[in-house]
Amino acid sequence: MQDFIKQLADAPSEKRIQAINERLKALIAQSESERIETMKGLVMSVSELPESKKAQFISDRTLCISQLPTTQMAAIMKSRAKLSSLIPTDVNEADMKQTFMVLKQWPEEKRNTFIHEIKQAYEIANVKFPAMEAAMS
């Protein structure tokens, strides 16, 4: 997984987005427990990237997730919420912070819709939503 993520991080954005979209389709087809385990490998691998590549990867990943149909986006976000307790706290917080830094650059309506979907997924998963206000200011 880590080699795959490193290759994607080095690829042009178009190729990275295409590969992320393909991976998201595969994730949707998995059971929730399989999806969480796969996402764990993805998030942990992304956490190993240099900061600039990590930021671009998370930006592209967030964009791809935002373009999914609502039910698929909800399934991905719910699995991501459940994953938060299965990875080191610092990795989870850094990933979420970077996601919110990306969202900060989006138009307000699009940003608010995405944040609403994330919060709803955390609520459905019965997982405490991380405090991210600092990343948004």
C-alpha positions as CSV (number, residue, x, y, z in Angstrom):
1,M,0.0,0.0,0.0
2,Q,2.7,2.4,0.9
3,D,4.5,2.0,-2.4
4,F,1.2,2.6,-4.2
5,I,0.6,5.8,-2.3
6,K,4.1,7.0,-2.9
7,Q,3.7,6.4,-6.7
8,L,0.4,8.3,-6.7
9,A,1.9,11.2,-4.7
10,D,4.6,11.5,-7.4
11,A,2.1,11.3,-10.3
12,P,0.4,14.3,-12.0
13,S,-2.7,15.4,-10.3
14,E,-5.0,14.1,-13.1
15,K,-3.6,10.6,-12.8
16,R,-3.8,10.7,-9.0
17,I,-7.4,11.8,-9.1
18,Q,-8.2,9.1,-11.6
19,A,-6.6,6.5,-9.3
20,I,-8.3,7.8,-6.2
21,N,-11.7,7.7,-7.9
22,E,-11.0,4.1,-8.9
23,R,-9.9,3.2,-5.3
24,L,-13.1,4.9,-4.0
25,K,-15.3,2.8,-6.3
26,A,-13.5,-0.4,-5.0
27,L,-13.9,0.8,-1.4
28,I,-17.7,1.3,-1.9
29,A,-18.0,-2.3,-3.0
30,Q,-16.3,-3.6,0.1
31,S,-18.1,-4.5,3.4
32,E,-17.8,-1.8,6.0
33,S,-15.1,-3.8,8.0
34,E,-13.1,-4.4,4.9
35,R,-13.4,-0.7,3.9
36,I,-12.2,0.4,7.3
37,E,-9.2,-1.8,7.1
38,T,-8.3,-0.7,3.6
39,M,-8.8,2.9,4.6
40,K,-6.5,2.4,7.6
41,G,-3.7,1.3,5.2
42,L,-4.4,4.3,3.0
43,V,-4.4,6.9,5.8
44,M,-1.3,5.4,7.4
45,S,0.5,5.4,4.1
46,V,-0.5,9.0,3.3
47,S,0.8,10.0,6.8
48,E,4.3,8.9,5.7
49,L,4.4,11.3,2.8
50,P,6.4,14.5,2.9
51,E,4.2,17.4,3.9
52,S,3.8,19.0,0.5
53,K,2.9,15.7,-1.2
54,K,0.6,14.8,1.7
55,A,-1.2,18.1,1.4
56,Q,-1.8,17.6,-2.4
57,F,-2.8,14.0,-1.9
58,I,-5.4,14.9,0.7
59,S,-6.6,17.8,-1.4
60,D,-7.2,15.5,-4.3
61,R,-8.8,12.8,-2.1
62,T,-11.2,15.3,-0.5
63,L,-12.2,16.6,-3.9
64,C,-12.9,13.0,-5.1
65,I,-14.9,12.2,-2.1
66,S,-17.0,15.4,-2.5
67,Q,-17.9,14.3,-6.0
68,L,-19.4,10.9,-5.0
69,P,-23.1,10.4,-4.9
70,T,-24.5,11.2,-1.4
71,T,-25.0,7.6,-0.2
72,Q,-21.5,6.6,-1.3
73,M,-20.0,9.7,0.3
74,A,-21.8,8.9,3.5
75,A,-20.5,5.3,3.5
76,I,-16.9,6.5,3.0
77,M,-17.2,9.2,5.7
78,K,-18.8,6.8,8.2
79,S,-16.0,4.3,7.7
80,R,-13.5,7.1,8.1
81,A,-15.2,8.2,11.3
82,K,-14.9,4.6,12.7
83,L,-11.3,4.4,11.5
84,S,-10.3,7.4,13.7
85,S,-10.1,5.2,16.8
86,L,-8.0,2.6,15.1
87,I,-5.1,4.8,14.0
88,P,-2.7,6.8,16.2
89,T,-4.2,10.0,17.4
90,D,-1.5,12.2,15.9
91,V,-2.1,10.6,12.5
92,N,-5.8,11.0,12.7
93,E,-5.5,14.6,13.8
94,A,-3.0,15.5,11.2
95,D,-5.1,13.9,8.4
96,M,-8.3,15.7,9.6
97,K,-6.5,19.0,10.0
98,Q,-5.1,18.8,6.5
99,T,-8.6,17.9,5.2
100,F,-10.0,21.0,7.0
101,M,-7.2,23.2,5.5
102,V,-8.4,22.0,2.1
103,L,-12.0,22.8,2.9
104,K,-11.0,26.2,4.1
105,Q,-10.1,27.1,0.5
106,W,-13.5,25.9,-0.9
107,P,-16.5,28.2,-1.5
108,E,-18.5,28.5,1.7
109,E,-21.5,26.6,0.5
110,K,-19.5,23.6,-0.8
111,R,-17.4,23.6,2.4
112,N,-20.3,23.8,4.7
113,T,-22.1,20.9,2.9
114,F,-19.0,18.7,3.1
115,I,-18.5,19.5,6.8
116,H,-22.2,18.8,7.5
117,E,-21.7,15.4,5.8
118,I,-18.6,14.6,7.9
119,K,-20.3,15.6,11.1
120,Q,-23.3,13.5,10.3
121,A,-21.1,10.5,9.5
122,Y,-19.4,10.8,12.9
123,E,-22.7,11.1,14.6
124,I,-24.1,8.0,12.8
125,A,-20.9,6.1,13.6
126,N,-21.2,7.2,17.3
127,V,-17.7,8.7,17.2
128,K,-16.7,12.0,18.8
129,F,-16.1,14.6,16.1
130,P,-12.6,16.1,16.4
131,A,-12.3,19.8,17.3
132,M,-11.2,21.4,14.1
133,E,-12.1,25.0,14.6
134,A,-8.5,26.1,14.7
135,A,-7.9,24.6,11.3
136,M,-10.8,26.6,9.9
137,S,-9.8,30.0,11.2
